[in-house]
């Protein structure tokens, strides 16, 4: 009898909120705030890099909301 071992993928923390809408002017997702490059690299990036990106996202999203209010 052969024993087959499977390795389950490790869950990767993501800031994705399921609102994948890319804003062309900034090449950023309006849902999570990541750039298209960051989204593309997300699964291959190191945990440290992902944490650094995630730390920047609240300020990016807040700045976007402030800009949207100013444009009204």
MIBA-925205 format. One record per residue (C-alpha): residue number from 1; residue in one letter; chain; x, y, z. Coordinates in Angstrom, 2 decimals, decimal comma, padded with zeros to 5 digits. Each point is the difference from the previous one (the first is absolute). Example, Ala and Ser with C-alpha at 12.3 -4.5 7.8 and 13.67 -1.06 7.14 Angstrom:
+-----+---+---+---------+---------+---------+
!   k ! r ! c !      px !      py !      pz !
+-----+---+---+---------+---------+---------+
!   1 ! A ! A !  012,30 ! -004,50 !  007,80 !
!   2 ! S ! A !  001,37 !  003,44 ! -000,66 !
+-----+---+---+---------+---------+---------+
This chain:
+-----+---+---+---------+---------+---------+
!   k ! r ! c !      px !      py !      pz !
+-----+---+---+---------+---------+---------+
!   1 ! X ! A !  000,00 !  000,00 !  000,00 !
!   2 ! X ! A !  001,41 !  003,38 ! -001,04 !
!   3 ! X ! A ! -000,34 !  003,06 !  002,20 !
!   4 ! X ! A ! -000,69 !  003,22 ! -001,82 !
!   5 ! X ! A !  000,68 !  003,25 !  001,80 !
!   6 ! X ! A ! -001,59 !  003,28 ! -000,99 !
!   7 ! X ! A !  001,23 !  003,39 !  001,07 !
!   8 ! X ! A ! -002,77 !  002,52 !  000,37 !
!   9 ! X ! A !  000,78 !  003,54 ! -001,10 !
!  10 ! X ! A !  000,63 !  002,49 !  002,77 !
!  11 ! X ! A ! -002,64 !  002,67 !  000,24 !
!  12 ! X ! A !  001,34 !  003,40 ! -001,00 !
!  13 ! X ! A ! -001,43 !  003,02 !  001,75 !
!  14 ! X ! A ! -001,46 !  002,42 ! -002,50 !
!  15 ! X ! A ! -001,56 !  003,46 !  000,20 !
!  16 ! X ! A ! -002,41 ! -000,91 ! -002,82 !
!  17 ! X ! A ! -003,57 !  001,01 !  000,79 !
!  18 ! X ! A ! -001,52 ! -001,46 ! -003,17 !
!  19 ! X ! A ! -000,55 !  003,38 ! -001,68 !
!  20 ! X ! A !  002,58 ! -000,47 ! -002,73 !
!  21 ! X ! A ! -000,33 !  003,29 ! -001,85 !
!  22 ! X ! A !  003,21 !  001,40 ! -001,43 !
!  23 ! X ! A !  000,32 !  003,75 ! -000,31 !
!  24 ! X ! A !  001,96 !  000,70 ! -003,18 !
!  25 ! X ! A !  001,41 !  003,37 !  001,11 !
!  26 ! X ! A !  001,86 ! -001,54 !  002,94 !
!  27 ! X ! A !  000,15 ! -003,66 ! -001,14 !
!  28 ! X ! A ! -001,50 ! -000,85 !  003,39 !
!  29 ! X ! A ! -002,93 ! -002,03 !  001,22 !
!  30 ! X ! A ! -002,68 !  002,21 !  001,52 !
!  31 ! X ! A ! -001,01 ! -002,84 !  002,33 !
!  32 ! X ! A !  003,27 ! -000,91 !  001,70 !
!  33 ! X ! A !  002,37 !  002,78 ! -001,11 !
!  34 ! X ! A !  002,67 ! -002,27 ! -001,47 !
!  35 ! X ! A !  001,70 !  000,88 ! -003,27 !
!  36 ! X ! A ! -000,31 ! -002,34 ! -002,95 !
!  37 ! X ! A !  003,66 ! -000,99 !  000,52 !
!  38 ! X ! A ! -000,66 ! -000,81 !  003,66 !
!  39 ! X ! A ! -003,03 ! -002,09 ! -000,90 !
!  40 ! X ! A !  002,03 ! -001,91 ! -002,61 !
!  41 ! X ! A !  002,87 ! -000,68 !  002,45 !
!  42 ! X ! A ! -002,20 ! -000,78 !  003,01 !
!  43 ! X ! A !  000,27 ! -003,80 !  000,05 !
!  44 ! X ! A !  003,73 ! -000,02 ! -000,76 !
!  45 ! X ! A !  000,96 !  002,81 !  002,38 !
!  46 ! X ! A !  001,55 ! -000,67 !  003,38 !
!  47 ! X ! A ! -002,18 !  000,27 !  003,11 !
!  48 ! X ! A !  002,07 !  003,03 !  001,07 !
!  49 ! X ! A ! -000,62 !  001,75 ! -003,31 !
!  50 ! X ! A ! -003,74 ! -000,74 !  000,17 !
!  51 ! X ! A ! -000,17 !  001,37 !  003,57 !
!  52 ! X ! A !  001,82 !  003,17 ! -001,09 !
!  53 ! X ! A ! -002,45 !  000,52 ! -002,86 !
!  54 ! X ! A ! -002,97 ! -000,65 !  002,30 !
!  55 ! X ! A !  001,32 !  002,57 !  002,47 !
!  56 ! X ! A ! -000,11 !  002,67 ! -002,74 !
!  57 ! X ! A ! -003,53 ! -000,76 ! -001,21 !
!  58 ! X ! A ! -002,07 !  001,86 !  002,65 !
!  59 ! X ! A !  001,80 !  003,27 ! -000,79 !
!  60 ! X ! A ! -000,43 ! -000,53 ! -003,77 !
!  61 ! X ! A ! -003,72 ! -000,69 !  000,34 !
!  62 ! X ! A ! -000,48 !  002,97 !  002,37 !
!  63 ! X ! A !  001,81 !  002,30 ! -002,46 !
!  64 ! X ! A ! -002,20 ! -001,29 ! -002,84 !
!  65 ! X ! A ! -003,16 !  000,68 !  002,02 !
!  66 ! X ! A !  001,22 !  003,49 !  000,90 !
!  67 ! X ! A !  000,76 !  000,76 ! -003,65 !
!  68 ! X ! A ! -003,44 ! -001,26 ! -001,06 !
!  69 ! X ! A ! -001,66 !  002,30 !  002,58 !
!  70 ! X ! A !  002,04 !  002,98 ! -001,20 !
!  71 ! X ! A ! -001,04 ! -000,62 ! -003,61 !
!  72 ! X ! A ! -003,71 !  000,24 !  000,79 !
+-----+---+---+---------+---------+---------+
